[in-house]
Each structure stands twice: as C-alpha cells, then as structure tokens.
Amino acid sequence: MESVQEKLEYDILKYRNICSITLENYIYMKKRLEFKDNFSKFVLTYYSIFLIILGITGTYIKTFDKNLGEYVGILFSVVLLAYSLINSNAKYEVRIFNIEKSINTLKTLKRNEEISLENFKEEYDRVVNNTEMRSDRDFYKTIKSLYRKKGEGLLVFIYNLDVKEVNGDIKKHRADLNVSYHMLFNLFERFLILLITICPIILLIYISFYSNVTTKT
C-alpha cells in the first residue's frame, strides 16, 4: 500500500511538472507578444514611410499614376489609422511586463525545495489566476518544445509515436493537439508576414512604372 509520504511526494512532483508546463506556456506567450509588439511597430513605421514616398514620387517620375497613387494613399492611411488604434488597445508592453513577472515568480517557486504542497498550490494558483490565458499556439509550441527537450525528433511529435522518453502526461497533451492545423497556420502566418512586407514595394513599382502603360493598352 502506498504510504502517506509517497503520496505526498507524488503530488509535489505532479504539481512541479504542471508548473513546468505552465512556465513554458508563459515563456512562449511572452515571445509571441514580443513578436507582435515589434512587428506592429515595424508595420506602422514601414507603412508611414511608404505613404510619404508615395506622396512625393509623382513629382519625380513622369509615368507615375497620380490618381491611383492618391487612392492607394487614402486607403492605406485609413487602414494604418485603424491598425494603430487596434495596436494601441492591445497594450502589448503592459501584458509582456505582467507575464515576465509571472515567469519570474514561477521560476522562484520551482527552485524552492522547502515549500509545502499546500503553499506551492496556493502560490501557483495565485499566479495563474492573475495571468492572462495562454493561446492554443503557445500550448502547441510548449508541447513541441517538451518533445525536443526529451531528445525526440519532429516526426515523433507530429505522429505522436510511442517512446519511453516522453511521459504519459505530455503524450496526453500531444493527443489533444491538432498538429496539422498549427503547421498550416505557421505557413499561413509566414506568408502573411511576407505579403505585408513586400506589398508596398510592389504597389510603388506598379503605380510608378506600369499602371499608366496598362491603362493605355
């Protein structure tokens, strides 16, 4: 029969494992928000410069389609204003700061070997209740990272192969994931970033050199 001490040690280990997964979630959440914050700032600066260049290009390039340039300029100005308001309301810097605090608290909690199970659970629950929910993307990256830390390759993760190095809890979490969806979302996200980056360049070249030629023909 399992002794009280053995059960207590099992419960402590179980909660420490849960804490480790939550910590990984928060780390990936922080990375996601940092990327969104940096990319949003890049887009706002990049498209503001694009609008300035678009406004003055017609003065120097004779083939520039001023009507289309004006239309695109107004359209992008409205979109940029809406994007700026959405980005401002997202409050990325505040959220990143709060998650950073939660990460540091959980790291300290994990290092504390003397804390009782009750106090561990209480502190863990307090941190989780005061931190925003992770997204499915964060959880996907967390489980993928845990497989990698166990020394398993991508194929083991994708096909959820049965290996001894990966414990039952992680396998259960992996079974709950729609890996195909997340992989396709990754590709779509990268394509969208590429499109956002090259769109102003393509538009500027087309309006400057090809729009009038196409219209005349």
C-alpha positions as CSV (number, residue, x, y, z in Angstrom):
1,M,0.0,0.0,0.0
2,E,1.2,3.5,-0.8
3,S,2.3,5.4,2.2
4,V,1.3,9.0,3.0
5,Q,4.8,10.2,2.4
6,E,5.0,8.5,-1.0
7,K,1.6,10.1,-2.0
8,L,2.8,13.5,-0.8
9,E,6.0,13.2,-2.9
10,Y,4.0,12.1,-5.9
11,D,1.6,15.1,-5.5
12,I,4.5,17.5,-5.2
13,L,6.2,16.1,-8.3
14,K,2.9,16.2,-10.2
15,Y,2.4,19.9,-9.3
16,R,6.0,20.7,-10.2
17,N,5.5,19.1,-13.6
18,I,2.3,21.1,-14.1
19,C,4.2,24.2,-13.0
20,S,7.0,23.5,-15.6
21,I,4.4,23.2,-18.4
22,T,2.8,26.4,-17.3
23,L,6.1,28.1,-17.2
24,E,6.9,27.0,-20.8
25,N,3.5,28.3,-21.8
26,Y,4.2,31.7,-20.4
27,I,7.7,31.8,-22.0
28,Y,6.1,31.2,-25.4
29,M,3.3,33.6,-24.7
30,K,5.9,36.3,-23.9
31,K,7.8,35.5,-27.1
32,R,4.5,35.7,-29.1
33,L,3.6,39.1,-27.6
34,E,7.1,40.5,-28.1
35,F,7.0,39.5,-31.7
36,K,3.6,41.1,-32.2
37,D,4.7,44.3,-30.4
38,N,7.9,44.5,-32.5
39,F,6.2,43.6,-35.8
40,S,3.4,46.1,-35.1
41,K,5.9,48.9,-34.6
42,F,7.7,47.9,-37.7
43,V,4.5,47.9,-39.8
44,L,3.5,51.3,-38.5
45,T,6.9,52.8,-39.3
46,Y,7.3,51.0,-42.6
47,Y,3.9,51.9,-44.0
48,S,4.2,55.5,-42.8
49,I,7.4,55.8,-44.8
50,F,5.7,54.1,-47.7
51,L,2.9,56.8,-47.7
52,I,5.4,59.6,-47.6
53,I,7.3,58.1,-50.5
54,L,4.1,57.5,-52.4
55,G,3.1,61.2,-51.9
56,I,6.3,62.6,-53.4
57,T,7.1,60.0,-56.1
58,G,4.7,61.6,-58.7
59,T,6.9,64.7,-58.7
60,Y,10.0,62.9,-59.9
61,I,8.6,60.0,-62.0
62,K,6.6,61.0,-65.1
63,T,5.0,57.6,-65.6
64,F,3.6,57.7,-62.0
65,D,-0.2,57.2,-61.9
66,K,-1.3,60.1,-59.7
67,N,-5.0,59.1,-59.5
68,L,-4.2,55.5,-58.4
69,G,-1.4,56.8,-56.1
70,E,-3.8,59.2,-54.4
71,Y,-6.5,56.4,-54.0
72,V,-3.9,53.9,-52.6
73,G,-2.6,56.6,-50.2
74,I,-6.0,57.4,-48.8
75,L,-6.9,53.7,-48.5
76,F,-3.7,52.9,-46.7
77,S,-3.9,55.9,-44.4
78,V,-7.3,54.7,-43.2
79,V,-6.1,51.2,-42.7
80,L,-3.0,52.4,-40.9
81,L,-5.1,54.6,-38.6
82,A,-7.3,51.6,-37.7
83,Y,-4.3,49.4,-37.2
84,S,-2.7,52.0,-35.0
85,L,-5.8,52.1,-32.8
86,I,-6.0,48.3,-32.5
87,N,-2.3,48.1,-31.7
88,S,-2.7,50.7,-29.0
89,N,-5.6,48.9,-27.4
90,A,-3.6,45.6,-27.4
91,K,-1.3,47.0,-24.7
92,Y,1.5,44.6,-25.6
93,E,4.1,46.3,-23.3
94,V,1.9,46.0,-20.2
95,R,1.0,42.4,-21.0
96,I,4.6,41.5,-21.6
97,F,5.6,43.1,-18.3
98,N,2.9,41.1,-16.4
99,I,3.9,37.8,-18.0
100,E,7.5,38.5,-17.2
101,K,6.5,38.9,-13.5
102,S,4.6,35.6,-13.6
103,I,7.6,33.8,-15.3
104,N,9.9,35.0,-12.6
105,T,7.5,34.0,-9.8
106,L,7.1,30.5,-11.2
107,K,10.9,30.1,-11.6
108,T,11.3,31.1,-8.0
109,L,8.6,28.7,-6.9
110,K,10.2,25.8,-8.8
111,R,13.5,26.5,-7.2
112,N,12.0,26.4,-3.7
113,E,12.6,22.9,-2.4
114,E,11.4,23.6,1.1
115,I,7.9,24.8,0.3
116,S,4.9,22.6,1.4
117,L,2.5,21.2,-1.1
118,E,-0.3,23.4,0.2
119,N,1.7,26.6,-0.1
120,F,3.0,25.5,-3.5
121,K,-0.5,25.0,-4.8
122,E,-1.7,28.3,-3.3
123,E,1.1,30.3,-4.8
124,Y,0.8,28.6,-8.2
125,D,-3.0,29.2,-8.3
126,R,-2.5,32.8,-7.4
127,V,0.0,33.3,-10.3
128,V,-2.2,31.5,-12.8
129,N,-5.4,33.4,-11.7
130,N,-3.6,36.7,-12.2
131,T,-2.1,35.9,-15.6
132,E,-3.8,36.0,-19.0
133,M,-4.8,32.8,-20.6
134,R,-2.3,31.2,-23.0
135,S,-3.4,30.7,-26.6
136,D,-3.5,27.3,-28.4
137,R,-0.5,28.4,-30.3
138,D,1.5,28.8,-27.1
139,F,0.4,25.4,-25.9
140,Y,1.4,23.8,-29.3
141,K,4.9,25.3,-29.1
142,T,5.2,24.3,-25.4
143,I,4.4,20.6,-26.1
144,K,6.7,20.7,-29.2
145,S,9.5,22.1,-27.1
146,L,9.0,19.4,-24.4
147,Y,9.4,16.7,-27.0
148,R,12.6,18.4,-28.3
149,K,14.0,18.6,-24.7
150,K,13.4,14.9,-24.4
151,G,15.7,14.4,-27.4
152,E,12.9,13.4,-29.7
153,G,12.7,14.5,-33.3
154,L,9.9,16.3,-35.2
155,L,8.4,13.1,-36.6
156,V,7.9,11.6,-33.1
157,F,6.0,14.8,-32.2
158,I,4.0,15.0,-35.4
159,Y,2.9,11.4,-35.5
160,N,2.7,11.1,-31.7
161,L,4.9,8.0,-31.7
162,D,5.1,5.9,-28.6
163,V,8.5,6.4,-27.0
164,K,9.6,5.8,-23.4
165,E,11.4,9.1,-23.0
166,V,8.1,11.0,-23.2
167,N,5.9,10.6,-20.2
168,G,2.1,10.0,-20.2
169,D,1.0,13.5,-19.3
170,I,2.9,15.0,-22.3
171,K,1.6,12.3,-24.6
172,K,-1.9,13.1,-23.4
173,H,-1.4,16.8,-24.1
174,R,0.0,16.0,-27.5
175,A,-3.0,13.9,-28.3
176,D,-5.3,16.9,-27.7
177,L,-3.4,19.0,-30.3
178,N,-4.4,19.4,-33.9
179,V,-0.8,19.5,-35.2
180,S,-1.8,19.7,-38.9
181,Y,-3.8,22.9,-38.2
182,H,-0.9,24.5,-36.3
183,M,1.6,23.6,-39.0
184,L,-0.7,25.1,-41.7
185,F,-1.2,28.2,-39.6
186,N,2.6,28.5,-39.3
187,L,2.9,28.5,-43.1
188,F,0.0,31.0,-43.5
189,E,1.5,33.3,-40.8
190,R,4.8,33.4,-42.6
191,F,3.1,34.0,-46.0
192,L,1.1,36.9,-44.4
193,I,4.2,38.5,-43.0
194,L,6.0,38.2,-46.4
195,L,2.9,39.7,-48.1
196,I,2.7,42.6,-45.7
197,T,6.4,43.3,-46.2
198,I,6.5,43.2,-50.0
199,C,3.1,44.7,-50.7
200,P,4.2,48.4,-50.5
201,I,7.2,47.7,-52.7
202,I,5.1,46.0,-55.4
203,L,2.5,48.7,-55.3
204,L,5.0,51.5,-55.6
205,I,6.7,49.9,-58.6
206,Y,3.4,49.2,-60.3
207,I,2.0,52.7,-59.7
208,S,5.2,54.3,-60.8
209,F,6.0,52.4,-64.0
210,Y,3.2,50.1,-65.1
211,S,-0.2,51.4,-64.2
212,N,-0.4,54.1,-67.0
213,V,1.1,51.7,-69.5
214,T,-1.5,49.1,-68.7
215,T,-4.3,51.7,-68.9
216,K,-3.2,52.9,-72.3
217,T,-3.0,49.4,-73.8
